[in-house]
Amino acid sequence: MASYLTDMDEIHRIIFEAPDSSDDSWQSSSEDSIRSSGSDSESENAQTTRGSEQEAQFSTSGTSRQRLPAQRQRQRSLPVQQDQQTEWRPINERYEVQYPEFAGPEHGPTFDFPVDSDPVIFFDKLFTNELWELLVIETNRYARQNNVNNWQDTTKEEIRCFIGFLFGISINKVAEINDIWSSDWVVACPAFACFFTKDRFWALWTNIHLADNETAPPKESPAFDKLYKVRPIMKILGKSFKENFNLGQNVSVDEAMVKGKGRNPVKQYMPAKPIKRGSKLWCIGCSCCAYLWDFQLYAGKEDNAPEGVLSTRVVCNLCHPLLDDKHHVIYMDNFFSSVALCKKLKGFGTYSVGTLRANRKDYPVALNNKALLKKLKRGDYHTVSGEEITITVWKDTKEVSFISNVHSSRGQDTVSRKKKDGSVSKIPAPPVVKDYNANMGAIDKNDQLKKSYAIDRKSKRWWIRIFLHLLDICRVNSFIMYQLSYVKWNSGPMEDEVAPILNQKEFSSSLVKSLCGTFTN
């Protein structure tokens, strides 16, 4: 087993030494490219469907780009050497494998919080003092650069109250912010109006900033960064999320969208998604608790990116700290998964499970037999194994393919399906299907928790949406840390009685009270 490598360049060199030149290698260029998932092979009733839905990515302007000619495609992604073809066993031959034993640290927060710690303690652990100081310095700098009339420098206490104010109006679902100071008692919110005057709130909202515009590299510079305005908070939060939490064995890699239809240098168009236009985040999270552990904002093609397909590069970057022979199992959908990636991750002691497109390179020919697939009834499946990898084709409403190196080729389980009349039926399925459904939804669950009390405010500044999204993720992650800490507080002998657990609304409400405190402008 390869030893753990800490240098990212070395990781890239090894992983991309033999690029996965599967059918979608041409699409890694930018947000203008088209992403097609092939056949829609998954059921609309299960989480399994999420990986093989028809998806397309178009340019920022909304117009599609035609696929490059075959000769130009080969020139763009010419591999250094070809991957060796997998030697597949006969179809349905029994192959047994044991789920790997996890060798990593205990899952949960890395810090032992005192019993009955206030929600703000968890939040401040992630949203560090460095970020508060950054907001204060850059907001004051931006206001002075723009010669804002009657500007009074903000302070850390005021910025904390401002962020708490935004969390608070998201809980109360205030439709129009100006209604807070309305003379109409039906729509007014006197409790919030006591923290800021209307003019002071809008002054802070207009001038809130995360980076110095005067030091931003020009577009002509090789150091130009599309994400310059949000790079500081992304860097600090990304580090904070990882340092304060240990992932469990099962993790999920997926994408998330931050909606926004305005002018945006990194905007994506994905018509098959609930959020069709906006910024795309690549995310990795804990499958058992939905903690978002790391993220990357997709900014299009990178000129100096290593050779290889986009999907492989994303998984490599997000999972880099996990390539340490601790036997993590990475769950991913069919945009990311491939036979080559499964082998490469295994070389670092990291396993993978995912749905798989039937047109991927090195897909077993035996499982593409149309006559064989036509005979499948709902719940039936076929498998092919080779080189410690098992590929399964299971019939739900349509055929769905799975790839795994932690599941045996044979086994029987069931999954639930809801009928049109509302009743629930049990459908036979191999164990890989049930495990995939149970462990793939971490990023979606985190997004659902976020949406319950999200700070949903429009702005002409494209990066504001991303800033608010990251604030919400920080709130949700701190809530998850609180829940896990509460379980620990109630395990074993207790000297003091522990207070009842808070739900997300109560947690967020307490957080708002602590952030705002007794501040008044």
Buried (B, 14 or more C-beta within 10 A) or exposed (E): EEEBBEEEEEBBEBBBBBBBBBBBBBBBBBBBBBBBBBBBBBBEBBBBBBBBBEBBBBBBEEEEEEEBEEEEBBEEBEBEEEBEEBEBBEBBEEBEBEBBEBEBEEBBBEBEBEBEBBBBBBBBBBBBEEBBEBBBBBBBBBBEEEEEEEBEEBEEBBBBBBBBBBBBBBBBEBEEBEBBBBEEEEEBBEEBBEBBEEEBBEBBBBBBBBBBEEEBEEEEEEEEEBBBBBBBBBEBBBEBBBEBBBBBBBBBBBBBBBBBEBEBBBBBBBEEBEBBBBBBBBBBBBBBBBBBBBBBBBBBEEEEEBBBBBBBBBBBBBBBBBBBBBBBBBBBBBBBBBBBBBBBBBEBBBBBBBBBBBBBBBBBEBBEBEEEBEEBEBBBBBBBBBBBBBBBBBBBBBBBBBBBBBBBBBBEBEBEBEEEEEEEEEBBBBBBBBBBBBBBBBBBBBBEBBEEBBBBBEBEBBBBBBBBBBBBBBBBBBBBBBBBBBEBBEEEEEEEEEEEEBEBEEBBBBBBBBBBEEBEB
